Amino acid sequence: MSVGRAALTSAGLSRDFGGVGVFDVDLHIDRGSVYGLVGRNGAGKTTLLSMLAGLEKPDSGLVKLDGTTVSMCPDVPEFEPWLTALEVVELSAGLGAPRRSGVREQALCDAALRDAALRVLSRVGMESAARRRVGGFSRGMLQRLSLAAALVVRPDLLILDEPTSGLDPEGRRTILDLVRDLKQESTIILSSHIVHDVESVCDALGLLDGGRLVLQGRTADILDAHARPVWRLQSRSSREARILAAALRAEEWTLSVEPASEFGLLVEAASVEAGERGIPQVVSREGCALAGLTALDSDLESILLSVSSASASTVASMTGGGTRTWRGP
Ligand SMILES: Nc1ncnc2c1ncn2[C@@H]1O[C@H](COP(=O)(O)OP(=O)(O)OP(=O)(O)O)[C@@H](O)[C@H]1O
């Protein structure tokens, strides 16, 4: 899918729970990118992420990683309720720190771990809760704490399973801003049901359906490849709608022009480029106002839904290598 250096690739990765699970997944994730894994409930996202993190053993297939440190934040983070947030992050930092023997070295090491833990807690906006016990934390606080515990080991690859689910809009924005910021340091894979979140932070994405990767590519390429040449044009009056309909029908690049409610027109062009250039030209030539122009069914959510429904009928007969890939420029 890409010419970039891979942070992670997988080949034929499968985990079969008896007809459900993950089947023949070939991933290619560029270094320093944010890769979104999308799919309906039960599509296999958590199973796939767990195999990438080494938490679930595949039945077959390979995962190749560039780098050594992988951190994963589960969709529902759980910590011992009697630990403080600082202790959770220090424990995580300790697991990732090199072993030392001398007492003085140990003390220096402990101080360094504490500093590192406090820094990441502040980065996720949890500094004021650092010394509170985790037992009473809200869902959003647990998500942030999980991220802090993952970041403190400075992972080469950071895997986030549904990092924004259950968060309020402000919490979502904080996590997404952090993800954008973090790609300077790590490659990130995140799964999400919220297509808008994926679109706003992910350079590339993979769509899982029935355990199979049915679509993979750069987000921009997928949007380009699926853009439909159909627009809803909004005019200011019934008179202008009539003038525009007649003028557009006379153009050789229009396939159909139909009236829509409230002085609107549905315009189908021979290509996206023809419509994007032609519609504004016709409106301007006829001296009409352009109250609105919206491309229909070209948003990422509509595209993913249509690919998912199309794949549902063909996946049953699909063997390995069934992923549709869009190549970047
Ligand atoms: N340990 C297991 N034993 C049996 N079946 C399992 C196991 N783990 C997952 N599955 C099944 O594998 C399929 C994929 O599950 P998975 O949790 O990976 O999907 P998901 O895309 O993460 O779903 P969601 O979005 O609802 O979290 C589901 O049908 C699930 O029931």
PDBQT file of the ligand as one rigid body, heavy atoms in Angstrom, charges set to zero:
ROOT
HETATM    1  N1  LIG A 401     -11.631 -15.764  23.438  1.00  0.00    +0.000 N 
HETATM    2  C1  LIG A 401     -12.603 -15.908  22.537  1.00  0.00    +0.000 A 
HETATM    3  N2  LIG A 401     -13.306 -17.047  22.427  1.00  0.00    +0.000 NA
HETATM    4  C2  LIG A 401     -14.279 -17.192  21.488  1.00  0.00    +0.000 A 
HETATM    5  N3  LIG A 401     -14.630 -16.223  20.606  1.00  0.00    +0.000 NA
HETATM    6  C3  LIG A 401     -13.960 -15.055  20.694  1.00  0.00    +0.000 A 
HETATM    7  C4  LIG A 401     -12.931 -14.827  21.640  1.00  0.00    +0.000 A 
HETATM    8  N4  LIG A 401     -12.444 -13.573  21.456  1.00  0.00    +0.000 NA
HETATM    9  C5  LIG A 401     -13.172 -13.045  20.441  1.00  0.00    +0.000 A 
HETATM   10  N5  LIG A 401     -14.073 -13.926  19.986  1.00  0.00    +0.000 N 
HETATM   11  C6  LIG A 401     -15.024 -13.718  18.867  1.00  0.00    +0.000 C 
HETATM   12  O1  LIG A 401     -14.272 -13.252  17.743  1.00  0.00    +0.000 OA
HETATM   13  C7  LIG A 401     -15.008 -12.237  17.044  1.00  0.00    +0.000 C 
HETATM   14  C8  LIG A 401     -14.188 -10.968  17.013  1.00  0.00    +0.000 C 
HETATM   15  O2  LIG A 401     -14.177 -10.410  18.331  1.00  0.00    +0.000 OA
HETATM   16  P1  LIG A 401     -13.394  -9.061  18.670  1.00  0.00    +0.000 P 
HETATM   17  O3  LIG A 401     -13.602  -8.774  20.115  1.00  0.00    +0.000 OA
HETATM   18  O4  LIG A 401     -12.013  -9.188  18.177  1.00  0.00    +0.000 OA
HETATM   19  O5  LIG A 401     -14.191  -8.015  17.772  1.00  0.00    +0.000 OA
HETATM   20  P2  LIG A 401     -14.185  -6.397  17.847  1.00  0.00    +0.000 P 
HETATM   21  O6  LIG A 401     -14.158  -5.925  16.438  1.00  0.00    +0.000 OA
HETATM   22  O7  LIG A 401     -13.105  -5.913  18.749  1.00  0.00    +0.000 OA
HETATM   23  O8  LIG A 401     -15.611  -6.125  18.479  1.00  0.00    +0.000 OA
HETATM   24  P3  LIG A 401     -16.131  -4.843  19.338  1.00  0.00    +0.000 P 
HETATM   25  O9  LIG A 401     -16.062  -3.672  18.415  1.00  0.00    +0.000 OA
HETATM   26  O10 LIG A 401     -17.532  -5.228  19.680  1.00  0.00    +0.000 OA
HETATM   27  O11 LIG A 401     -15.230  -4.700  20.531  1.00  0.00    +0.000 OA
HETATM   28  C9  LIG A 401     -16.338 -12.091  17.781  1.00  0.00    +0.000 C 
HETATM   29  O12 LIG A 401     -17.288 -12.881  17.123  1.00  0.00    +0.000 OA
HETATM   30  C10 LIG A 401     -16.036 -12.633  19.173  1.00  0.00    +0.000 C 
HETATM   31  O13 LIG A 401     -17.197 -13.170  19.751  1.00  0.00    +0.000 OA
ENDROOT
TORSDOF 0
